[in-house]
Amino acid sequence: MAEQTIMLNCSAGMSTSLLVTKMQKAAEEEGINAKIFACPAAEADQHIEQDELDCVLLGPQVRYMEDDFKNKVKGKGKDGKDIPLGVIEMRAYGMMDGKTVLQQAEDLING
């Protein structure tokens, strides 16, 4: 199975880094080959341009940037498609529920 690349964005990249760790642990437990990383929203553009992303998730605190991100990911995915984009559900984020957020990413990736 090909590696999936999932990018999480929040205002500074700090709060999502703990969630990344929990998501990677959940991915290992489920046998999912995933590269998961967090970055501040300000650095998202360069990752969208340079990395082959399978999914972009926004932290609830940057939900207001969703429309902006929809434009950023347009046509930047595999085969010129849009990169799947979602906002992490507030409860899963607050609980740092890596398994639930990983499932959200998988659902976006698999359409």
Phi and psi in radians as a Rosetta constraint file:
Dihedral C 1 N 2 CA 2 C 2 CIRCULARHARMONIC -1.189 0.35
Dihedral N 2 CA 2 C 2 N 3 CIRCULARHARMONIC 2.617 0.35
Dihedral C 2 N 3 CA 3 C 3 CIRCULARHARMONIC -1.220 0.35
Dihedral N 3 CA 3 C 3 N 4 CIRCULARHARMONIC 2.413 0.35
Dihedral C 3 N 4 CA 4 C 4 CIRCULARHARMONIC -1.757 0.35
Dihedral N 4 CA 4 C 4 N 5 CIRCULARHARMONIC 2.426 0.35
Dihedral C 4 N 5 CA 5 C 5 CIRCULARHARMONIC -1.962 0.35
Dihedral N 5 CA 5 C 5 N 6 CIRCULARHARMONIC 2.100 0.35
Dihedral C 5 N 6 CA 6 C 6 CIRCULARHARMONIC -2.108 0.35
Dihedral N 6 CA 6 C 6 N 7 CIRCULARHARMONIC 2.176 0.35
Dihedral C 6 N 7 CA 7 C 7 CIRCULARHARMONIC -1.911 0.35
Dihedral N 7 CA 7 C 7 N 8 CIRCULARHARMONIC 2.254 0.35
Dihedral C 7 N 8 CA 8 C 8 CIRCULARHARMONIC -1.840 0.35
Dihedral N 8 CA 8 C 8 N 9 CIRCULARHARMONIC 2.432 0.35
Dihedral C 8 N 9 CA 9 C 9 CIRCULARHARMONIC -2.193 0.35
Dihedral N 9 CA 9 C 9 N 10 CIRCULARHARMONIC 2.400 0.35
Dihedral C 9 N 10 CA 10 C 10 CIRCULARHARMONIC -2.481 0.35
Dihedral N 10 CA 10 C 10 N 11 CIRCULARHARMONIC -2.991 0.35
Dihedral C 10 N 11 CA 11 C 11 CIRCULARHARMONIC -1.165 0.35
Dihedral N 11 CA 11 C 11 N 12 CIRCULARHARMONIC -0.758 0.35
Dihedral C 11 N 12 CA 12 C 12 CIRCULARHARMONIC -2.047 0.35
Dihedral N 12 CA 12 C 12 N 13 CIRCULARHARMONIC -0.188 0.35
Dihedral C 12 N 13 CA 13 C 13 CIRCULARHARMONIC 1.528 0.35
Dihedral N 13 CA 13 C 13 N 14 CIRCULARHARMONIC -0.054 0.35
Dihedral C 13 N 14 CA 14 C 14 CIRCULARHARMONIC -1.431 0.35
Dihedral N 14 CA 14 C 14 N 15 CIRCULARHARMONIC -0.917 0.35
Dihedral C 14 N 15 CA 15 C 15 CIRCULARHARMONIC -1.137 0.35
Dihedral N 15 CA 15 C 15 N 16 CIRCULARHARMONIC -0.544 0.35
Dihedral C 15 N 16 CA 16 C 16 CIRCULARHARMONIC -1.360 0.35
Dihedral N 16 CA 16 C 16 N 17 CIRCULARHARMONIC -0.291 0.35
Dihedral C 16 N 17 CA 17 C 17 CIRCULARHARMONIC -1.161 0.35
Dihedral N 17 CA 17 C 17 N 18 CIRCULARHARMONIC -0.578 0.35
Dihedral C 17 N 18 CA 18 C 18 CIRCULARHARMONIC -1.168 0.35
Dihedral N 18 CA 18 C 18 N 19 CIRCULARHARMONIC -0.706 0.35
Dihedral C 18 N 19 CA 19 C 19 CIRCULARHARMONIC -1.105 0.35
Dihedral N 19 CA 19 C 19 N 20 CIRCULARHARMONIC -0.667 0.35
Dihedral C 19 N 20 CA 20 C 20 CIRCULARHARMONIC -0.997 0.35
Dihedral N 20 CA 20 C 20 N 21 CIRCULARHARMONIC -0.815 0.35
Dihedral C 20 N 21 CA 21 C 21 CIRCULARHARMONIC -1.013 0.35
Dihedral N 21 CA 21 C 21 N 22 CIRCULARHARMONIC -0.785 0.35
Dihedral C 21 N 22 CA 22 C 22 CIRCULARHARMONIC -1.182 0.35
Dihedral N 22 CA 22 C 22 N 23 CIRCULARHARMONIC -0.638 0.35
Dihedral C 22 N 23 CA 23 C 23 CIRCULARHARMONIC -1.180 0.35
Dihedral N 23 CA 23 C 23 N 24 CIRCULARHARMONIC -0.700 0.35
Dihedral C 23 N 24 CA 24 C 24 CIRCULARHARMONIC -1.129 0.35
Dihedral N 24 CA 24 C 24 N 25 CIRCULARHARMONIC -0.674 0.35
Dihedral C 24 N 25 CA 25 C 25 CIRCULARHARMONIC -1.098 0.35
Dihedral N 25 CA 25 C 25 N 26 CIRCULARHARMONIC -0.771 0.35
Dihedral C 25 N 26 CA 26 C 26 CIRCULARHARMONIC -1.102 0.35
Dihedral N 26 CA 26 C 26 N 27 CIRCULARHARMONIC -0.697 0.35
Dihedral C 26 N 27 CA 27 C 27 CIRCULARHARMONIC -1.106 0.35
Dihedral N 27 CA 27 C 27 N 28 CIRCULARHARMONIC -0.765 0.35
Dihedral C 27 N 28 CA 28 C 28 CIRCULARHARMONIC -1.052 0.35
Dihedral N 28 CA 28 C 28 N 29 CIRCULARHARMONIC -0.782 0.35
Dihedral C 28 N 29 CA 29 C 29 CIRCULARHARMONIC -1.080 0.35
Dihedral N 29 CA 29 C 29 N 30 CIRCULARHARMONIC -0.572 0.35
Dihedral C 29 N 30 CA 30 C 30 CIRCULARHARMONIC -1.682 0.35
Dihedral N 30 CA 30 C 30 N 31 CIRCULARHARMONIC 0.071 0.35
Dihedral C 30 N 31 CA 31 C 31 CIRCULARHARMONIC 1.218 0.35
Dihedral N 31 CA 31 C 31 N 32 CIRCULARHARMONIC 0.500 0.35
Dihedral C 31 N 32 CA 32 C 32 CIRCULARHARMONIC -1.686 0.35
Dihedral N 32 CA 32 C 32 N 33 CIRCULARHARMONIC 2.208 0.35
Dihedral C 32 N 33 CA 33 C 33 CIRCULARHARMONIC -1.501 0.35
Dihedral N 33 CA 33 C 33 N 34 CIRCULARHARMONIC 1.768 0.35
Dihedral C 33 N 34 CA 34 C 34 CIRCULARHARMONIC -2.367 0.35
Dihedral N 34 CA 34 C 34 N 35 CIRCULARHARMONIC 2.446 0.35
Dihedral C 34 N 35 CA 35 C 35 CIRCULARHARMONIC -1.841 0.35
Dihedral N 35 CA 35 C 35 N 36 CIRCULARHARMONIC 2.008 0.35
Dihedral C 35 N 36 CA 36 C 36 CIRCULARHARMONIC -2.115 0.35
Dihedral N 36 CA 36 C 36 N 37 CIRCULARHARMONIC 2.255 0.35
Dihedral C 36 N 37 CA 37 C 37 CIRCULARHARMONIC -2.518 0.35
Dihedral N 37 CA 37 C 37 N 38 CIRCULARHARMONIC 2.785 0.35
Dihedral C 37 N 38 CA 38 C 38 CIRCULARHARMONIC -2.044 0.35
Dihedral N 38 CA 38 C 38 N 39 CIRCULARHARMONIC 2.566 0.35
Dihedral C 38 N 39 CA 39 C 39 CIRCULARHARMONIC -2.640 0.35
Dihedral N 39 CA 39 C 39 N 40 CIRCULARHARMONIC 2.759 0.35
Dihedral C 39 N 40 CA 40 C 40 CIRCULARHARMONIC -1.149 0.35
Dihedral N 40 CA 40 C 40 N 41 CIRCULARHARMONIC 2.606 0.35
Dihedral C 40 N 41 CA 41 C 41 CIRCULARHARMONIC -0.957 0.35
Dihedral N 41 CA 41 C 41 N 42 CIRCULARHARMONIC -0.550 0.35
Dihedral C 41 N 42 CA 42 C 42 CIRCULARHARMONIC -1.121 0.35
Dihedral N 42 CA 42 C 42 N 43 CIRCULARHARMONIC -0.423 0.35
Dihedral C 42 N 43 CA 43 C 43 CIRCULARHARMONIC -1.726 0.35
Dihedral N 43 CA 43 C 43 N 44 CIRCULARHARMONIC 0.031 0.35
Dihedral C 43 N 44 CA 44 C 44 CIRCULARHARMONIC -1.084 0.35
Dihedral N 44 CA 44 C 44 N 45 CIRCULARHARMONIC -0.695 0.35
Dihedral C 44 N 45 CA 45 C 45 CIRCULARHARMONIC -0.950 0.35
Dihedral N 45 CA 45 C 45 N 46 CIRCULARHARMONIC -0.822 0.35
Dihedral C 45 N 46 CA 46 C 46 CIRCULARHARMONIC -1.145 0.35
Dihedral N 46 CA 46 C 46 N 47 CIRCULARHARMONIC -0.608 0.35
Dihedral C 46 N 47 CA 47 C 47 CIRCULARHARMONIC -1.220 0.35
Dihedral N 47 CA 47 C 47 N 48 CIRCULARHARMONIC -0.686 0.35
Dihedral C 47 N 48 CA 48 C 48 CIRCULARHARMONIC -1.095 0.35
Dihedral N 48 CA 48 C 48 N 49 CIRCULARHARMONIC -0.674 0.35
Dihedral C 48 N 49 CA 49 C 49 CIRCULARHARMONIC -1.298 0.35
Dihedral N 49 CA 49 C 49 N 50 CIRCULARHARMONIC -0.715 0.35
Dihedral C 49 N 50 CA 50 C 50 CIRCULARHARMONIC -1.702 0.35
Dihedral N 50 CA 50 C 50 N 51 CIRCULARHARMONIC -0.557 0.35
Dihedral C 50 N 51 CA 51 C 51 CIRCULARHARMONIC -1.697 0.35
Dihedral N 51 CA 51 C 51 N 52 CIRCULARHARMONIC 2.651 0.35
Dihedral C 51 N 52 CA 52 C 52 CIRCULARHARMONIC -1.552 0.35
Dihedral N 52 CA 52 C 52 N 53 CIRCULARHARMONIC 1.628 0.35
Dihedral C 52 N 53 CA 53 C 53 CIRCULARHARMONIC -1.553 0.35
Dihedral N 53 CA 53 C 53 N 54 CIRCULARHARMONIC 2.437 0.35
Dihedral C 53 N 54 CA 54 C 54 CIRCULARHARMONIC -1.686 0.35
Dihedral N 54 CA 54 C 54 N 55 CIRCULARHARMONIC -0.357 0.35
Dihedral C 54 N 55 CA 55 C 55 CIRCULARHARMONIC -2.856 0.35
Dihedral N 55 CA 55 C 55 N 56 CIRCULARHARMONIC 2.516 0.35
Dihedral C 55 N 56 CA 56 C 56 CIRCULARHARMONIC -2.172 0.35
Dihedral N 56 CA 56 C 56 N 57 CIRCULARHARMONIC 2.222 0.35
Dihedral C 56 N 57 CA 57 C 57 CIRCULARHARMONIC -2.065 0.35
Dihedral N 57 CA 57 C 57 N 58 CIRCULARHARMONIC 2.389 0.35
Dihedral C 57 N 58 CA 58 C 58 CIRCULARHARMONIC -1.821 0.35
Dihedral N 58 CA 58 C 58 N 59 CIRCULARHARMONIC 2.402 0.35
Dihedral C 58 N 59 CA 59 C 59 CIRCULARHARMONIC -1.159 0.35
Dihedral N 59 CA 59 C 59 N 60 CIRCULARHARMONIC 2.640 0.35
Dihedral C 59 N 60 CA 60 C 60 CIRCULARHARMONIC -0.981 0.35
Dihedral N 60 CA 60 C 60 N 61 CIRCULARHARMONIC -0.522 0.35
Dihedral C 60 N 61 CA 61 C 61 CIRCULARHARMONIC -1.254 0.35
Dihedral N 61 CA 61 C 61 N 62 CIRCULARHARMONIC -0.234 0.35
Dihedral C 61 N 62 CA 62 C 62 CIRCULARHARMONIC -2.031 0.35
Dihedral N 62 CA 62 C 62 N 63 CIRCULARHARMONIC 0.399 0.35
Dihedral C 62 N 63 CA 63 C 63 CIRCULARHARMONIC -0.937 0.35
Dihedral N 63 CA 63 C 63 N 64 CIRCULARHARMONIC -0.590 0.35
Dihedral C 63 N 64 CA 64 C 64 CIRCULARHARMONIC -1.089 0.35
Dihedral N 64 CA 64 C 64 N 65 CIRCULARHARMONIC -0.267 0.35
Dihedral C 64 N 65 CA 65 C 65 CIRCULARHARMONIC -1.591 0.35
Dihedral N 65 CA 65 C 65 N 66 CIRCULARHARMONIC 0.053 0.35
Dihedral C 65 N 66 CA 66 C 66 CIRCULARHARMONIC -0.990 0.35
Dihedral N 66 CA 66 C 66 N 67 CIRCULARHARMONIC -0.798 0.35
Dihedral C 66 N 67 CA 67 C 67 CIRCULARHARMONIC -1.106 0.35
Dihedral N 67 CA 67 C 67 N 68 CIRCULARHARMONIC -0.711 0.35
Dihedral C 67 N 68 CA 68 C 68 CIRCULARHARMONIC -1.042 0.35
Dihedral N 68 CA 68 C 68 N 69 CIRCULARHARMONIC -0.786 0.35
Dihedral C 68 N 69 CA 69 C 69 CIRCULARHARMONIC -1.167 0.35
Dihedral N 69 CA 69 C 69 N 70 CIRCULARHARMONIC -0.605 0.35
Dihedral C 69 N 70 CA 70 C 70 CIRCULARHARMONIC -1.015 0.35
Dihedral N 70 CA 70 C 70 N 71 CIRCULARHARMONIC -0.677 0.35
Dihedral C 70 N 71 CA 71 C 71 CIRCULARHARMONIC -1.219 0.35
Dihedral N 71 CA 71 C 71 N 72 CIRCULARHARMONIC -0.674 0.35
Dihedral C 71 N 72 CA 72 C 72 CIRCULARHARMONIC -1.124 0.35
Dihedral N 72 CA 72 C 72 N 73 CIRCULARHARMONIC -0.650 0.35
Dihedral C 72 N 73 CA 73 C 73 CIRCULARHARMONIC -1.562 0.35
Dihedral N 73 CA 73 C 73 N 74 CIRCULARHARMONIC -0.097 0.35
Dihedral C 73 N 74 CA 74 C 74 CIRCULARHARMONIC -1.070 0.35
Dihedral N 74 CA 74 C 74 N 75 CIRCULARHARMONIC 2.079 0.35
Dihedral C 74 N 75 CA 75 C 75 CIRCULARHARMONIC 1.259 0.35
Dihedral N 75 CA 75 C 75 N 76 CIRCULARHARMONIC 0.153 0.35
Dihedral C 75 N 76 CA 76 C 76 CIRCULARHARMONIC -1.697 0.35
Dihedral N 76 CA 76 C 76 N 77 CIRCULARHARMONIC -0.044 0.35
Dihedral C 76 N 77 CA 77 C 77 CIRCULARHARMONIC -1.504 0.35
Dihedral N 77 CA 77 C 77 N 78 CIRCULARHARMONIC -2.994 0.35
Dihedral C 77 N 78 CA 78 C 78 CIRCULARHARMONIC -1.102 0.35
Dihedral N 78 CA 78 C 78 N 79 CIRCULARHARMONIC 2.488 0.35
Dihedral C 78 N 79 CA 79 C 79 CIRCULARHARMONIC 1.014 0.35
Dihedral N 79 CA 79 C 79 N 80 CIRCULARHARMONIC 0.486 0.35
Dihedral C 79 N 80 CA 80 C 80 CIRCULARHARMONIC 1.269 0.35
Dihedral N 80 CA 80 C 80 N 81 CIRCULARHARMONIC 0.206 0.35
Dihedral C 80 N 81 CA 81 C 81 CIRCULARHARMONIC -1.451 0.35
Dihedral N 81 CA 81 C 81 N 82 CIRCULARHARMONIC 2.947 0.35
Dihedral C 81 N 82 CA 82 C 82 CIRCULARHARMONIC -1.266 0.35
Dihedral N 82 CA 82 C 82 N 83 CIRCULARHARMONIC 2.511 0.35
Dihedral C 82 N 83 CA 83 C 83 CIRCULARHARMONIC -1.296 0.35
Dihedral N 83 CA 83 C 83 N 84 CIRCULARHARMONIC 2.264 0.35
Dihedral C 83 N 84 CA 84 C 84 CIRCULARHARMONIC -1.003 0.35
Dihedral N 84 CA 84 C 84 N 85 CIRCULARHARMONIC 2.376 0.35
Dihedral C 84 N 85 CA 85 C 85 CIRCULARHARMONIC -2.292 0.35
Dihedral N 85 CA 85 C 85 N 86 CIRCULARHARMONIC 2.428 0.35
Dihedral C 85 N 86 CA 86 C 86 CIRCULARHARMONIC -2.640 0.35
Dihedral N 86 CA 86 C 86 N 87 CIRCULARHARMONIC 2.838 0.35
Dihedral C 86 N 87 CA 87 C 87 CIRCULARHARMONIC -1.819 0.35
Dihedral N 87 CA 87 C 87 N 88 CIRCULARHARMONIC 2.249 0.35
Dihedral C 87 N 88 CA 88 C 88 CIRCULARHARMONIC -1.115 0.35
Dihedral N 88 CA 88 C 88 N 89 CIRCULARHARMONIC 2.293 0.35
Dihedral C 88 N 89 CA 89 C 89 CIRCULARHARMONIC -1.082 0.35
Dihedral N 89 CA 89 C 89 N 90 CIRCULARHARMONIC 2.330 0.35
Dihedral C 89 N 90 CA 90 C 90 CIRCULARHARMONIC -0.938 0.35
Dihedral N 90 CA 90 C 90 N 91 CIRCULARHARMONIC -0.765 0.35
Dihedral C 90 N 91 CA 91 C 91 CIRCULARHARMONIC -1.163 0.35
Dihedral N 91 CA 91 C 91 N 92 CIRCULARHARMONIC -0.788 0.35
Dihedral C 91 N 92 CA 92 C 92 CIRCULARHARMONIC -1.087 0.35
Dihedral N 92 CA 92 C 92 N 93 CIRCULARHARMONIC -0.649 0.35
Dihedral C 92 N 93 CA 93 C 93 CIRCULARHARMONIC -1.178 0.35
Dihedral N 93 CA 93 C 93 N 94 CIRCULARHARMONIC -0.835 0.35
Dihedral C 93 N 94 CA 94 C 94 CIRCULARHARMONIC -1.071 0.35
Dihedral N 94 CA 94 C 94 N 95 CIRCULARHARMONIC -0.609 0.35
Dihedral C 94 N 95 CA 95 C 95 CIRCULARHARMONIC -1.490 0.35
Dihedral N 95 CA 95 C 95 N 96 CIRCULARHARMONIC -0.075 0.35
Dihedral C 95 N 96 CA 96 C 96 CIRCULARHARMONIC 0.905 0.35
Dihedral N 96 CA 96 C 96 N 97 CIRCULARHARMONIC 0.810 0.35
Dihedral C 96 N 97 CA 97 C 97 CIRCULARHARMONIC -1.482 0.35
Dihedral N 97 CA 97 C 97 N 98 CIRCULARHARMONIC 1.504 0.35
Dihedral C 97 N 98 CA 98 C 98 CIRCULARHARMONIC -1.026 0.35
Dihedral N 98 CA 98 C 98 N 99 CIRCULARHARMONIC -0.651 0.35
Dihedral C 98 N 99 CA 99 C 99 CIRCULARHARMONIC -1.124 0.35
Dihedral N 99 CA 99 C 99 N 100 CIRCULARHARMONIC -0.792 0.35
Dihedral C 99 N 100 CA 100 C 100 CIRCULARHARMONIC -1.152 0.35
Dihedral N 100 CA 100 C 100 N 101 CIRCULARHARMONIC -0.742 0.35
Dihedral C 100 N 101 CA 101 C 101 CIRCULARHARMONIC -1.207 0.35
Dihedral N 101 CA 101 C 101 N 102 CIRCULARHARMONIC -0.649 0.35
Dihedral C 101 N 102 CA 102 C 102 CIRCULARHARMONIC -1.077 0.35
Dihedral N 102 CA 102 C 102 N 103 CIRCULARHARMONIC -0.738 0.35
Dihedral C 102 N 103 CA 103 C 103 CIRCULARHARMONIC -1.082 0.35
Dihedral N 103 CA 103 C 103 N 104 CIRCULARHARMONIC -0.691 0.35
Dihedral C 103 N 104 CA 104 C 104 CIRCULARHARMONIC -1.059 0.35
Dihedral N 104 CA 104 C 104 N 105 CIRCULARHARMONIC -0.778 0.35
Dihedral C 104 N 105 CA 105 C 105 CIRCULARHARMONIC -1.097 0.35
Dihedral N 105 CA 105 C 105 N 106 CIRCULARHARMONIC -0.775 0.35
Dihedral C 105 N 106 CA 106 C 106 CIRCULARHARMONIC -1.056 0.35
Dihedral N 106 CA 106 C 106 N 107 CIRCULARHARMONIC -0.739 0.35
Dihedral C 106 N 107 CA 107 C 107 CIRCULARHARMONIC -1.101 0.35
Dihedral N 107 CA 107 C 107 N 108 CIRCULARHARMONIC -0.696 0.35
Dihedral C 107 N 108 CA 108 C 108 CIRCULARHARMONIC -1.145 0.35
Dihedral N 108 CA 108 C 108 N 109 CIRCULARHARMONIC -0.783 0.35
Dihedral C 108 N 109 CA 109 C 109 CIRCULARHARMONIC -1.103 0.35
Dihedral N 109 CA 109 C 109 N 110 CIRCULARHARMONIC -0.731 0.35
Dihedral C 109 N 110 CA 110 C 110 CIRCULARHARMONIC -1.516 0.35
Dihedral N 110 CA 110 C 110 N 111 CIRCULARHARMONIC 0.095 0.35
